[in-house]
Each structure stands twice: as structure tokens, then as C-alpha cells.
Amino acid sequence: MKVGLISDTHGRLRPEVFDRFGDVQHILHAGDVGTLDVLIELEAMAPVTAVWGNTDGFELRSRLPETAEVELQGRRILVVHGHQLGSPTALGLVAEYPGFDVIVYGHTHRARVERVEGVLVANPGAAGPSRFGLGPSVAVLTLSTAGAEVSVLPL
């Protein structure tokens, strides 16, 4: 199963996302969505599980949870923006949210994939407007009987 990972769109959904997510069966959005339209466009590709981030306004906060849990291919996955920890790290997220197989987060705009204490922790980077001198990116989580892997894809 392939799962699209996206974060920090800040109201902008780049056309390249549709190419990168062409064969995903589910999409996880780790916050700072920006507008409801972003989620509507993503839902045209696959079911979406999304959380709100620190820059999201009332409309999104009233519709989305702060954290979301989903089970895919028998794995417990947590989606969180990460602002709750200030400057989130893989180690901090695993300590704060125990019991998950995969944690997907955003906030830093920096793509990162790590394994901590057997937990796969992934930040797909920021898919929206370029900030902090970082290029935009998304990621794809591949879940199989052999395990779970994440590939970061530049936009």
C-alpha cells in the first residue's frame, strides 16, 4: 500500500503533487493546510486524514483534529503537526506519543526520515510556498508485509 505524506501546504497545492501521488491509496496531511480547498483537491485523489497546524484558522480547526490516528496495513500511524513540541524531533515525538508504528509530522518544513526505537518517524517537508531556503517536497510511505519505508520526493 502506498500512502502520500504531505504537510505545510499553507493554502497552495502544487500541480506536481498530483503526479507524485498518482498511485497512492491514502493521503496523510500533517497540518498547516491553509484552506479547505487543499483538502478537497487531495480527496479527489484518495481518502485524506488531516490534522490542523499552528497557522490554520478557525474553519480548519473546527473540522480537523489536532492529532489523528489511523490504522493502515495493520500498522498504527499517528499524524501530528508537531508545533506542540516547539521544535519537534523524532526522539521527542516518540516519547510524547508512544505506541505507534509510524509517526508523520510537519512544522519544520524540513524533510526528514528516521527510525527511533523501532518507530518510523517521517516529515515530508513543506509542499506549499518555499520558505527558509528549502525546496518543496512530499513523501510516499510504502507499507508491505516486509515493513514500512518512506521516500521523500522533491516538487
VMD Tcl script that draws the C-alpha trace (Angstrom):
set ca {
  {0.00 0.00 0.00}
  {1.26 3.47 -0.87}
  {0.37 6.46 1.30}
  {1.00 10.06 0.31}
  {2.55 12.23 3.04}
  {2.16 15.99 2.80}
  {2.47 18.93 5.15}
  {2.69 22.70 5.30}
  {0.76 23.45 2.12}
  {-0.26 26.84 3.56}
  {-3.11 27.08 1.03}
  {-1.04 26.13 -2.01}
  {-1.32 22.74 -3.69}
  {1.35 22.50 -6.38}
  {0.37 20.62 -9.57}
  {3.36 18.27 -9.10}
  {1.64 16.77 -6.06}
  {-0.90 15.10 -8.37}
  {1.95 13.38 -10.25}
  {3.73 12.30 -7.09}
  {0.53 10.93 -5.53}
  {-0.85 9.31 -8.69}
  {-0.87 5.79 -7.25}
  {-1.44 6.37 -3.53}
  {-4.38 4.75 -1.74}
  {-4.49 7.20 1.20}
  {-3.09 10.65 1.98}
  {-1.91 11.94 5.36}
  {-1.70 15.73 5.76}
  {0.36 16.81 8.78}
  {-1.07 20.29 9.23}
  {-0.73 23.92 8.21}
  {-3.23 23.08 5.48}
  {-4.13 26.71 4.83}
  {-7.53 26.31 3.16}
  {-10.29 23.74 2.94}
  {-9.83 23.74 -0.85}
  {-6.48 21.96 -0.42}
  {-8.19 19.04 1.31}
  {-10.97 18.92 -1.27}
  {-8.40 18.66 -4.08}
  {-6.43 15.96 -2.24}
  {-9.64 13.99 -1.59}
  {-10.15 13.80 -5.36}
  {-7.07 11.53 -5.43}
  {-7.55 9.36 -2.32}
  {-9.08 9.38 1.17}
  {-7.39 12.00 3.37}
  {-6.57 12.00 7.06}
  {-5.51 15.50 8.12}
  {-4.73 17.50 11.26}
  {-4.59 21.23 11.87}
  {-1.35 23.09 12.36}
  {-0.40 26.22 14.26}
  {-1.13 28.59 11.33}
  {-4.52 27.08 10.46}
  {-7.54 29.24 11.24}
  {-10.85 28.51 12.92}
  {-12.50 26.97 9.84}
  {-9.92 24.18 9.66}
  {-9.52 23.80 13.43}
  {-13.26 23.28 13.74}
  {-13.17 20.49 11.12}
  {-9.85 18.76 11.83}
  {-8.38 17.15 14.94}
  {-5.07 18.26 16.46}
  {-3.79 14.69 16.19}
  {-5.16 11.77 14.21}
  {-4.67 8.05 14.49}
  {-5.20 5.73 11.55}
  {-4.52 2.04 11.04}
  {-3.29 1.04 7.59}
  {-1.97 -2.39 6.64}
  {-2.11 -3.36 10.32}
  {0.16 -0.50 11.43}
  {-0.79 2.20 13.92}
  {0.01 5.61 12.44}
  {-0.10 8.98 14.19}
  {-0.44 12.24 12.26}
  {0.51 15.41 14.14}
  {1.77 18.82 13.05}
  {4.49 18.94 15.70}
  {4.13 22.52 16.94}
  {3.00 21.03 20.25}
  {6.67 20.27 20.96}
  {8.01 23.64 19.81}
  {10.77 22.31 17.58}
  {9.80 18.67 17.04}
  {12.36 15.89 16.81}
  {11.87 12.20 16.12}
  {13.02 11.28 19.64}
  {10.66 13.84 21.21}
  {7.70 12.68 19.15}
  {8.24 9.02 20.01}
  {8.49 9.93 23.71}
  {5.36 12.13 23.61}
  {3.25 9.73 21.52}
  {4.16 6.13 22.45}
  {2.63 3.02 20.94}
  {2.74 3.87 17.23}
  {4.49 2.12 14.37}
  {4.72 5.29 12.25}
  {4.57 8.99 13.17}
  {4.06 11.61 10.46}
  {4.67 15.26 11.32}
  {5.38 18.65 9.74}
  {6.03 22.14 11.13}
  {9.79 22.33 10.47}
  {9.43 22.46 6.65}
  {12.48 20.16 6.57}
  {12.04 16.66 5.10}
  {13.39 14.02 7.42}
  {13.00 10.24 7.83}
  {14.31 8.47 10.94}
  {13.81 5.31 12.94}
  {13.70 5.72 16.69}
  {13.16 2.75 18.99}
  {11.59 0.81 16.12}
  {9.23 3.65 15.14}
  {9.41 5.13 11.64}
  {9.19 8.93 12.01}
  {8.71 10.96 8.83}
  {8.41 14.63 7.95}
  {7.60 15.07 4.24}
  {8.86 18.67 4.26}
  {6.76 21.60 3.10}
  {4.69 21.26 -0.07}
  {3.45 24.86 -0.19}
  {5.31 28.13 -0.64}
  {9.09 27.84 -0.35}
  {10.41 29.11 2.96}
  {13.69 29.07 4.85}
  {15.64 28.39 1.65}
  {14.23 24.85 1.45}
  {12.80 23.30 -1.70}
  {9.22 21.97 -1.60}
  {8.66 18.24 -1.15}
  {6.22 15.47 -0.29}
  {6.84 11.83 0.59}
  {5.39 8.40 -0.08}
  {5.08 5.80 2.67}
  {5.12 2.25 1.34}
  {3.57 -0.34 3.65}
  {4.15 -4.01 2.88}
  {4.48 -7.30 4.68}
  {8.24 -6.70 4.64}
  {7.96 -3.41 6.53}
  {7.47 0.32 6.08}
  {9.66 2.69 4.06}
  {9.44 6.38 3.21}
  {10.73 8.09 0.06}
  {10.99 11.89 0.04}
  {10.10 13.38 -3.35}
  {11.04 16.92 -4.37}
  {8.39 19.03 -6.12}
}
mol new
graphics top color blue
foreach p $ca { graphics top sphere $p radius 0.5 }
foreach p [lrange $ca 0 end-1] q [lrange $ca 1 end] { graphics top cylinder $p $q radius 0.2 }
display resetview
